[in-house]
Amino acid sequence: MVKAGGIYAAAVSALAATGAAAECRLALLLAIDVSSSVDPSEDALQRGGLAAALVAPEVMAAFFATNSPVALAAFEWSGRYNQALLLDWTMINAPEDLTDAALAISSTQRSQDDYPTAMGYALGYGATLLEQAPVCDAQVIDIAGDGISNDGFAPALAYAYFPFQGVTVNGLVVLDGRDDAALLAFYQREVIRGRLAFVETARGFADYENAMQRKLLRELSVRVIGARPVQAPRTGPAG
């Protein structure tokens, strides 16, 4: 026979496990492609473009549109075992947190440049990183790339064997005018995941910053509930 006190304690424990308050509204994981198809100048454009997009006034305003913060992390990816963390999970509580995160990303050095495009492995790595994220209301992986996966297992196997329940995967596709239709179709068919998932496009790496701004605004705005009016912080681009 179970005592009433035991039932009460069990109920409280269950509520704590299932109804604990989230630390933030969104855990956002950014992944950039450093496979062999990306040359050094293109990598500089995407690395610098990502950092600049994070501190664009409209994006900063979107980060702070509610009192609930965003947790941010970033990594680079290419071959099967070639992923490198660029920014560990950082809670963005104030404009200086976002500025510091952007500066940290822009200051990173590419880990390698001679491996193929193993997107399934990149997604698996991302899912593992999300398990280490703060507790948030939503989880998003944003995976950018300029090519179709050509090494290791496909994204579908990553989704089957890694913890993706409740995770949204968005894509940023860098188009170069050659196989754009096939690349875009691949992202739309095999990469993005989740009810609100979408693909943003960049017309070459020179357009990476603008595309990243559009994508971040869409990701941050879709979950703004009860937003408070804010002035865009007067902070310039990172270093």
N, C-alpha and C positions, 0 to 999 in steps of 0.2 A: 504494500500500500504506500502510495506517495503522499507525503505530508503537504498541507496547503502551502507552507512556507517554501517547500521545495519547488512546487508548481510556480509560485510567484517568482522565485529566483530564476527559474528556467525561462519564464516569460520575459523577464527583464533582460536576461542574457540574449535571448533571441532578438528582441527589439534593438538591443545595442548592436548586434551583428548586422541586422538588415536595415536599420534606420539611422545609422550614424551620420551625423552632419558632414557633408563634403567640405574639404578644405578649400576648394576652388570650383569654378564653373566649368573649366576646360583644361584638360591635359593635352597640349599640342606638341607633336613630335615632327620635326622637319628633317627630311632626308634628301641629300643632294648627291647627284651622280658624278663619280670621278673615274668612270671606266675609260678605257683607252681611246674611245671615240671623242672624248673631251680633251681638247688641247690646253696648254697652259694659259693662253689668253682667255679662252672660254671659261676655264675654271675661275680665273680672277674675276670675270664678269659675274658669274653666278654667286661666288662667295661674297664679293663686295655688294652685289645687287640684293642678296638676302639681308645682309646687315643694314643696308640703306633703307630697304622696304620696312624693316621692323621699326625704324625710328621716323618714318614719314609721318607728318602731323596727323593725317586722317587715321592711320593705323594705330598710332599711339592713343588717339582719342577712343578708338574702338576697344583697345585693351582695357581702358579705364572707364568704360561706359556704365559699369555697375560697381557695386561695392565688393563683389566677389571676384577674386583675382584669377589669373590664368597661370598655369604651370607650363614652362617652356623647356624643350630640349632639342638638340640637333645632332645628326651624325652624317657621315659620308659613307658611300657604299659603291662597290663595283663587283669583284669576283665572289666566289663562294664563301671564302673565309676572309674577306677584305672589307670589313666595316670598322670605322673609327669614330669614337665619340668626339664631337666638337664642342658640345655644351651639355653638361649634366643637368638634371632637373633643377630648374630655378623658378622660384615663385616670384611672379612679377607683381609686386605690391605697390610700386611707385615708379615714376618715370625713370629715375636713375637706375632701377633694376633692369629696365628694358634697354637703356643706353649701354649699361655694362655688358649685358648679354650680346648685344649687337657688336660691340667692340671685341668681345671674346671670340665671336665667330669670324669677324673680319681679320683677326690676328692669327688665325690657324693656318698651318701649312698642310698642303695636300700630302696624304700619307703615301700614295703610290699612283702610278699612271699607266700600268701595262696589263691590266686585267679586264676580262669581258664583263658582260652585263648579267649578273645573277640576281634577278629581282625577287625570286622566291626566297632566297637566303636573306636579302635585305628586309623583306617583310617579316620573316621569322625573327630576325634580330630586333626589328622595331617592336614586335609584340612582346618580346622579352623585356625590352626597356620599359614598355608601358606597365608591366607588372611591378616595376620599381618606382612608378610615378606616385605623387601624392594622390589621395582620394579626391576625385573630381566628379562633377555631374556628368561629364562627357569626355570621351577619349577620341582623338583624331590623329592619324598618321597622314602626313602630306609627303608623298614620294614624287620627286622630280627626276626627269630623265630625258635623254635625247635618242633612245633606241629601244627596240624590242628585246625582251629577255632572251639571251642566247647561251646561257650556261646554268647548269644545275637544274633543280626542280622548278616547276612553273608556279606562279602565284596561287593557282587553285590548290596545290598541295600545301602551301603555307597556310592557307585559310582552313584546310582540313585538319592540320596537325598542330597548329599553334593557337594560343588563346586569343581569339578575335571576337568573342561574344560581346556585343555592344560597342565594338570599335568601328568608327567610320574611317575609310581610307579614301583620300582625295588624291588627284594627280595634277602635276604641272608638266606639260609636254613641251619640249623645246623643238620646234619645227625648223627644218632647214631647206624646204622646197623640193626635196627629192621623194621620199616615201611618206609624205605627211599623212595621207589618207590611211595607210596601213598602220602607222604608228598611233594615230588618234583612235582608230578602231580597236587596236590592241588595248589601249588604256581603258577605253569605255567598256570593252567586253570582258577583260580579264583582270584588270587592276583595281579599279574603284569598287568600293564596297560600302553598303549602308544606304538607308532610305534617302538621306540628303547628300549623298556623295556626288562629286562633280569633277570635271576635268577643266583646268585652265590651260591656255596655250600662250606660249611666247614665240614670237617670230624671230627666232635666232637668239643667241645669248645676249646680244645687245638690248633685247627687250625683256630680259629676265627680271630686272628690278620692277618694271611696270606690271608684268604679269604676277609677280609675287605680291605686290601691293594689292592688286585686285583679288587675288586668292585669299590673302589674310583678312581683308575686309569682309569678304563673304563668310569665311569660317568664324570670325569673331562676332559678326552681326547676327548670324542665324540663331545664336543661343542667347542673345541679349533680351532678357525678360525684366520688365520694370526698370528699364535703363534710366539713369539720372542724366540730366543735361550737363555736359562738361565743355570746357574750353580745351582745345588742343594744346598740350604742353609745349612751351616754347623751348624746344630742345632741337638742336641741329643734328645732322647725320653723325654717326660714329666715326671717330678718328679718321 
